[in-house]
């Protein structure tokens, strides 16, 4: 099984690609990323946040690859060892464009998407504005709504930080890493040095300041009224001890995304991939094993629209049966039969519909959500 003892080994395993001008930015940009594992069960895209890079997932990637997933873990623009020149924007929208460009170059039509921190905001953009590219969605301890870490916002004031020594930045980052772990034994020398390494130079410091200056609640608030349009099966996976991205945000998000499952990880904090890597990966693998892999998100949108139209018709008739698995299966069968009148699809498509609705009906019932006309 692939593993990395140090961040230097992880960095040496990264691949490098140059994205053409006009795709991710107005100039060509270089992106570093991990690409490992085979894909009999699919491809998982792992997105980090600020002030981390792909190394955040160093303990998770081997477990996913061992479970027969191909894993793509890029460093965002201006993060880690990707392009850090002071010549392009680093907004969430620009990061999303970079990801789409990377998927295009890698010839990946769709992937399972995992987003942490600011990577969660990027994942929401992908699931809303690029639906065919997202099979299944996992949002974990994400920046959403208008809750941002004050320390990161403070870094976004270049006049305040640009003249300060690198040692001050490192000290602030060390405090942030410690504050975001419930199990302090997980603040290992390797993790600390690995996360900080890209920023421990004048070039790295300036790039981090530019990344922080791109933090803007307008970007996340612009997504809120579209959370309900997300069609990909979704899990909100949350380290419950997070001092910055509070669990209430994750629970609210799960209520706004149709059929989303909220999965709490107790005893874990913000850097959940480091705090509890085995539990994090186990929850992710369980979700991927049970959630339907919708082959075409555009079809899923049509399904969701038809579901909204048809479900009220059967709500009264099926209400006495919704307390058990057999009743939910019956509801799925009836809905699927009705949907076949509205959607032209082959046997495989009908199977995808059945999986899609069984997943959503299950979670609607489990969360006691009543579909209303």
C-alpha positions in Angstrom: 0.0 0.0 0.0 1.3 3.4 -0.9 2.3 5.6 2.0 4.4 8.7 2.8 6.6 9.0 5.8 7.3 12.7 5.2 5.8 15.6 3.3 8.9 15.6 1.1 8.0 12.1 -0.1 4.4 13.2 -0.7 5.6 16.2 -2.7 7.9 14.0 -4.8 4.8 11.8 -5.6 2.9 14.7 -7.0 2.5 15.0 -10.7 2.6 18.4 -12.5 0.6 19.7 -15.3 0.3 23.1 -17.0 -3.2 24.3 -17.7 -3.4 26.6 -20.8 -4.2 30.3 -20.6 -7.9 31.0 -20.6 -8.8 27.9 -18.7 -8.0 28.3 -15.0 -6.5 31.8 -15.4 -5.7 34.3 -18.1 -2.2 33.0 -18.1 -0.9 29.4 -18.2 -0.7 28.0 -14.6 1.1 24.9 -13.2 -0.9 22.6 -10.9 0.6 19.9 -8.7 -1.6 16.9 -7.8 -1.6 13.3 -6.5 -3.0 10.8 -8.9 -2.9 7.3 -7.5 -4.9 4.0 -7.4 -7.0 2.2 -10.0 -10.6 3.0 -10.6 -12.8 -0.2 -10.5 -15.1 1.6 -8.0 -14.6 5.1 -9.4 -12.5 8.2 -9.0 -12.5 10.4 -5.9 -11.4 14.0 -6.0 -10.1 15.3 -2.7 -10.0 19.1 -2.2 -8.3 20.8 0.7 -8.8 24.3 2.1 -6.7 27.1 3.6 -3.9 27.0 4.8 -3.4 23.4 3.8 -2.6 21.5 0.6 -3.1 18.0 -0.7 -0.9 16.7 2.1 -3.9 17.1 4.4 -5.1 13.8 3.0 -1.8 11.9 3.3 -3.3 9.4 5.7 -6.6 9.1 3.8 -5.4 8.6 0.2 -3.7 5.2 0.8 -6.9 3.8 2.4 -9.0 4.9 -0.5 -6.6 3.6 -3.1 -6.5 0.3 -1.2 -10.3 0.2 -1.5 -10.1 0.3 -5.3 -10.6 4.0 -5.9 -8.5 6.2 -8.1 -7.7 9.3 -6.0 -7.0 12.8 -7.4 -5.8 15.3 -4.8 -4.7 18.6 -6.3 -3.2 21.7 -4.7 -5.4 24.7 -5.4 -4.1 27.7 -7.2 -1.7 29.5 -4.9 -1.6 26.7 -2.4 0.9 24.0 -1.7 3.3 23.6 -4.6 0.9 24.6 -7.4 1.5 27.9 -9.2 2.1 30.6 -6.5 2.9 33.6 -8.7 1.3 36.9 -7.7 -0.5 37.1 -11.1 -4.0 35.6 -10.8 -7.1 35.5 -8.6 -7.7 32.7 -6.1 -11.4 33.1 -5.5 -13.6 30.0 -5.0 -15.0 30.4 -8.6 -11.4 30.5 -10.0 -10.5 27.4 -8.0 -13.6 25.7 -9.4 -12.5 26.7 -13.0 -9.1 25.2 -12.3 -10.7 21.9 -11.1 -12.9 21.7 -14.2 -9.8 22.4 -16.4 -7.8 19.7 -14.6 -10.6 17.1 -15.0 -10.8 18.0 -18.7 -7.1 17.4 -19.2 -7.3 14.2 -17.2 -10.3 13.2 -19.4 -12.5 12.6 -16.4 -16.2 13.3 -17.2 -17.4 12.9 -13.6 -15.9 12.1 -10.2 -16.9 11.7 -6.6 -16.1 15.0 -4.9 -14.9 15.6 -1.4 -14.3 19.2 -0.2 -12.9 20.4 3.1 -12.8 24.0 4.4 -12.6 26.3 1.4 -12.5 23.2 -0.7 -16.1 22.6 0.5 -17.2 25.9 -1.0 -15.5 24.9 -4.3 -17.3 21.5 -4.1 -20.6 23.2 -3.6 -19.9 25.4 -6.7 -19.1 22.2 -8.7 -22.3 20.5 -7.5 -24.4 23.5 -8.4 -22.9 24.9 -11.5 -21.2 21.8 -13.0 -23.7 19.1 -12.0 -22.7 16.5 -14.7 -19.2 16.4 -13.3 -20.2 15.4 -9.8 -21.3 11.8 -9.1 -21.5 12.0 -5.3 -20.7 14.8 -3.0 -19.1 14.9 0.4 -18.8 18.2 2.3 -16.6 18.2 5.4 -16.1 21.0 7.9 -16.6 23.4 5.1 -16.6 27.2 4.8 -20.3 28.0 4.1 -22.7 30.8 4.7 -20.8 33.8 6.3 -18.7 32.0 8.9 -15.0 32.4 8.3 -11.9 31.9 10.6 -10.8 35.3 12.0 -7.1 34.2 11.8 -7.4 33.5 8.1 -9.3 36.8 7.5 -6.5 38.6 9.3 -3.9 37.1 7.0 -5.9 38.7 4.1 -4.7 42.2 5.1 -1.3 42.4 3.2 -0.3 45.7 4.7 -0.6 44.1 8.1 1.3 41.0 7.3 3.5 41.7 4.3 6.3 43.3 6.3 6.2 40.8 9.2 8.9 38.1 9.4 8.1 34.5 8.3 8.6 33.4 11.9 5.5 35.3 12.9 3.5 33.6 10.2 4.8 30.1 11.2 3.9 30.8 14.8 0.3 31.8 13.9 0.0 28.7 11.7 1.2 26.4 14.4 -1.4 27.8 16.8 -4.1 27.2 14.1 -3.0 23.6 13.6 -3.1 22.9 17.3 -6.5 24.6 17.8 -8.0 22.5 15.0 -7.2 19.1 16.5 -9.1 17.3 19.3 -6.4 14.6 19.7 -3.3 16.6 20.4 -1.1 13.5 19.9 -2.1 13.9 16.2 -0.1 17.2 16.0 2.9 15.3 14.9 6.1 16.8 13.8 5.5 15.4 10.3 2.0 17.0 10.1 3.1 20.3 11.4 6.1 20.6 9.2 4.2 19.3 6.2 1.4 21.8 6.3 3.6 24.7 7.0 6.4 23.9 4.5 4.8 25.7 1.4 4.5 28.9 3.4 7.9 29.0 5.0 9.5 31.4 2.5 8.8 34.9 1.3 7.1 33.6 -1.9 5.0 31.2 0.2 4.1 33.8 2.7 2.9 36.2 0.0 0.9 33.5 -1.7 -0.8 32.6 1.6 -1.7 36.3 2.1 -3.2 36.4 -1.4 -5.2 33.2 -0.7 -6.5 34.7 2.5 -7.5 37.9 0.8 -9.7 35.9 -1.6 -11.9 34.8 1.3 -15.2 36.5 0.9 -18.6 35.6 2.3 -20.3 37.0 -0.8 -19.0 33.9 -2.6 -20.6 31.4 -0.3 -23.8 33.4 0.3 -24.4 33.5 -3.4 -24.8 29.7 -3.3 -27.3 29.5 -0.5 -30.5 29.8 -2.5 -29.1 27.1 -4.9 -28.3 24.5 -2.3 -31.6 23.0 -3.1 -30.7 22.4 -6.7 -27.9 20.0 -5.9 -28.9 16.6 -7.3 -25.8 14.5 -6.4 -26.3 12.1 -3.5 -24.6 14.1 -0.6 -23.1 13.4 2.8 -22.2 16.2 5.2 -19.3 14.7 7.2 -18.4 16.9 10.2 -15.8 16.9 13.0 -18.0 18.0 15.8 -15.3 19.8 17.9 -14.5 22.3 15.1 -13.9 25.8 16.7 -14.4 27.6 13.4 -16.8 25.8 11.1 -19.6 25.0 13.6 -21.6 21.8 13.3 -24.8 24.0 13.1 -23.6 25.0 9.6 -23.2 21.4 8.5 -26.7 20.5 9.8 -28.3 23.5 8.1 -26.5 22.5 4.9 -27.8 19.0 5.2 -31.3 20.3 5.5 -31.0 22.5 2.4 -29.5 19.9 0.1 -32.2 17.4 -1.0 -31.7 14.0 0.6 -28.4 14.9 2.2 -27.1 12.8 5.1 -25.5 14.4 8.1 -22.7 12.3 9.6 -21.1 13.6 12.8 -17.6 12.5 13.8 -17.4 12.9 17.6 -14.1 13.6 19.1 -12.7 15.1 15.9 -12.1 18.7 15.1 -11.4 20.9 12.0 -8.4 19.0 10.6 -10.5 15.9 10.7 -8.4 14.0 8.1 -5.5 14.2 10.5 -7.5 14.0 13.7 -9.4 10.8 12.8 -8.2 9.5 9.4 -9.6 5.9 9.9 -13.0 7.1 11.0 -13.1 9.8 8.3 -12.2 7.2 5.6 -14.6 4.6 6.9 -17.5 7.0 6.8 -16.5 8.1 3.3 -16.2 4.5 2.0 -19.6 3.5 3.6 -21.3 6.4 1.9 -19.7 5.7 -1.5 -20.7 2.0 -1.1 -24.3 2.8 -0.4 -25.1 6.0 -2.3 -26.2 5.5 -5.9 -23.6 6.5 -8.4 -25.8 8.6 -10.7 -24.2 8.3 -14.1 -25.6 11.6 -15.5 -26.4 14.4 -13.2 -28.6 16.1 -15.8 -30.9 13.0 -15.7 -30.9 13.3 -11.9 -32.1 16.9 -12.2 -35.0 15.7 -14.3 -35.6 12.9 -11.8 -35.7 15.4 -8.9 -38.1 17.7 -10.8 -40.4 14.8 -11.6 -40.1 13.5 -8.0 -41.2 16.9 -6.7 -44.3 16.7 -9.0 -45.2 13.1 -8.4 -44.4 12.6 -4.7 -47.4 14.6 -3.4 -49.7 12.5 -5.5 -48.7 9.4 -3.5 -48.0 10.9 -0.1 -51.4 10.3 1.3 -51.7 6.8 -0.2 -48.3 5.7 1.0 -48.2 7.4 4.4 -49.3 4.4 6.4 -46.5 2.3 4.9 -43.6 4.7 5.3 -42.6 3.4 8.7 -40.7 0.4 7.3 -38.3 -0.6 4.7 -40.9 -2.6 2.7 -43.1 0.6 2.5 -40.2 2.7 1.3 -39.3 0.1 -1.4 -43.0 0.1 -2.5 -42.9 3.9 -2.8 -39.7 3.7 -4.9 -41.3 1.2 -7.2 -44.4 3.3 -7.7 -42.5 6.4 -8.3 -40.2 4.7 -10.7 -43.1 3.3 -12.7 -44.6 6.8 -12.9 -41.3 8.3 -13.8 -40.9 6.0 -16.8 -43.9 7.7 -18.3 -42.0 11.0 -18.1 -38.4 9.9 -18.8 -37.2 7.8 -21.7 -34.5 5.5 -20.4 -33.2 2.0 -20.9 -33.0 -0.8 -18.3 -29.8 0.6 -16.9 -31.4 4.1 -16.6 -34.4 2.6 -14.8 -32.0 0.9 -12.3 -30.3 4.2 -11.7 -33.7 5.8 -11.0 -34.5 3.1 -8.5 -31.2 3.5 -6.7 -31.6 7.3 -6.8 -35.0 7.3 -5.3 -34.4 4.6 -2.8 -31.4 6.7 -1.5 -33.4 9.9 -1.3 -36.7 8.4 0.1 -34.7 6.5 2.7 -33.0 9.7 4.0 -36.2 11.7 3.7 -38.0 9.2 5.9 -35.1 8.8 8.3 -34.8 12.5 8.8 -38.6 12.8 9.1 -38.9 15.1 6.1 -42.3 15.2 4.5 -42.5 16.0 0.9 -45.0 18.7 0.4 -46.8 19.9 -2.7 
